[in-house]
Amino acid sequence: MIWSPFRRRRYGSGLPTPGRCEPDRHVLATERLLLFTPRTHLDVAAALAACADAEAQRWLGNHADLVAPDPGTRRALLERRPAGDDGRRGPRSLARPFTLGRDDPVFLVCVRRADLSYAGALQLEHSAGEIGGWLAPRCRGQGLGAELFRAGALLAHTHFGMTRVRAGAETGNTASRRALARAGFVPDEGPPRHTLPDGRVVDSVWLRHEATAATYCA
């Protein structure tokens, strides 16, 4: 993933409220997760730290391990709370506002509602109609993957006017495939091979989620 140059914008403290989206800024919630457009560099850094471990990189290959290569740094990022919400001061570079570029994929950072800890991220390629996402190590194996992908379908159907959204997974990634199925995705046709960002070519399966009607949030 290549991010566009950072642009300054002011934000207040406190987490965004579901149902109060703004142009190019989205927020939604599931039973245990809150997802919102990143507000600061900390949000983005923590989201990438959540998938920088070897297990996640095996399936994603998105080079997050190059952004956060040190396990200690990754743990420190994931132990923080969204800037302004835990009363702790961090590096000014992480507190700076962050804005996605107009041509970037839609990207939402994810936190657990119970303790506001960083939990992962969700991405929507709106031009291709495809979603992807990941969870931090300590959030895996708890059924949160289904909530994450269900949120991805909701984002596509009720925020971007899409009646159909797809997701791909490596054939051997049974955890993601089960989570997608629990989120209501059904098998779909797609390329049998997929090239990951790191250049690896893997066997793939595709699933889709459809809605009879779709709307926009802002």
C-alpha positions, -999 to +999 in steps of 0.1 A: +000+000+000+014+034-010+000+064+009-003+098-007+015+128+009+002+138+043-021+168+045-028+187+077-063+188+092-075+195+127-094+170+147-108+170+182-101+143+208-127+116+214-136+087+191-159+093+161-196+084+166-213+058+143-239+074+121-220+107+119-200+103+087-185+132+069-173+135+033-144+111+029-146+102+066-165+071+077-174+054+110-193+023+117-196-002+145-203-039+151-211-056+184-174-055+196-156-033+171-155+004+161-141+013+127-133+048+115-112+067+090-077+072+105-073+106+122-037+106+131-004+089+121-007+068+153-039+053+139-022+043+107+010+030+124-010+009+149-031-005+121+000-016+102+016-029+133-014-052+137-005-071+106+033-068+107+039-102+124+050-133+104+016-150+106-003-121+091+024-114+065+022-150+053-013-143+040-011-105+033+024-099+020+017-061+022+052-051+035+038-040+069+067-058+085+091-033+068+071-004+083+071-019+118+099-045+118+106-046+155+083-067+177+088-044+206+077-014+186+047-032+173+036-042+208+041-006+220+019+008+192-008-017+199-008-010+236-016+026+230-051+041+225-062+064+197-045+098+202-062+120+227-083+092+242-059+076+267-043+106+283-008+096+272+015+117+252+034+101+224+058+113+198+046+144+180+051+127+147+024+101+156+000+128+168+000+146+135-033+145+116-035+121+088-057+123+056-060+097+029-055+108-007-085+110-030-072+081-051-062+058-021-084+028-012-109+034+016-091+025+048-106+022+083-087+016+115-104-008+140-105-007+178-122-029+203-151-011+219-145-028+253-112-011+260-105+011+229-074-009+220-063-011+184-076-043+168-068-041+131-080-025+099-104-028+070-098-017+034-122-012+006-111-009-030-142+009-042-132+010-078-128-028-079-156-035-053-133-056-031-126-056+006-098-069+027-088-067+064-068-080+093-068-083+131-040-078+156-025-110+171-043-108+204-077-103+186-075-134+165-094-166+172-123-148+189-148-145+161-139-109+154-130-117+118-166-123+110-175-089+125-147-072+106-159-086+072-195-079+081-185-043+087-168-044+053-200-055+036-219-028+055-194-002+045-198-011+008-236-014+009-246+016+031-217+040+026-207+036-010-239+025-027-226-009-038-250-038-041-222-063-045-187-065-029-161-093-031-133-106-010-104-129-020-084-153+002-056-177-002-069-212-006-051-224+026-063-194+047-091-213+064-095-187+092-103-159+067-125-182+046-146-192+077-148-156+089-161-145+055-187-173+054-199-163+089-202-127+077-226-138+050-202-141+020-209-169-005-186-185-031-180-165-063-159-168-094-126-152-097-090-156-108-075-189-094-041-172-088-035-139-071-003-118-068+004-103-033+020-069-029+053-086-021+053-104-054+043-139-043+017-156-064-008-177-044-038-199-051-070-180-043-107-183-038-133-156-041-165-148-022-192-122-026-217-104-005-248-089-021-276-065-010-310-059-027-305-021-021-276+002-014-272+037+000-246+064+006-238+078+041-227+113+032 
